[in-house]
Amino acid sequence: MKMYTRPMLFYNKVFYQNGKKITKEYANYKLSCYYEEEILERFKIVRGFGADGGLFHTEVTYLDSNGKPYMNFTQVNVNNGTLDACYRRINKLGQHSYQGYKDFYTCYFEIKPN
């Protein structure tokens, strides 16, 4: 028996609108999701939206006075309607910590749980 696999076409469009970078991702010519990215003084904010326009992802990267990232906050809307959120440290090489922290304070001062 011969099996045929239907090919999938994935692509994205990137453009700027109202001071925000917009990235739209498509699968077989249908919008699957899109992201809005903006930089406000010492924060880089990325919001992810589904094809229906519902917010599913928010990411805030904290920047120091030189514009270098030092911490990241990520919040994901889980399928059951709850939020999954954590903070992570970013080292000088731009690598994120493996450990997630529950709040800004414990992440900034790198307080380890007991």
Secondary structure, 3 states (H helix, E strand, C coil): CCCCCCCCCEEEEEEEECCEEEEEEEECCEEEEEEEEEEECCEEEEEEEECCCCEEEEEEEEECCCCCEEEEEEEEECCCCCEEEEEEEECCCCCECCCCECCHHHHHCCCCCC
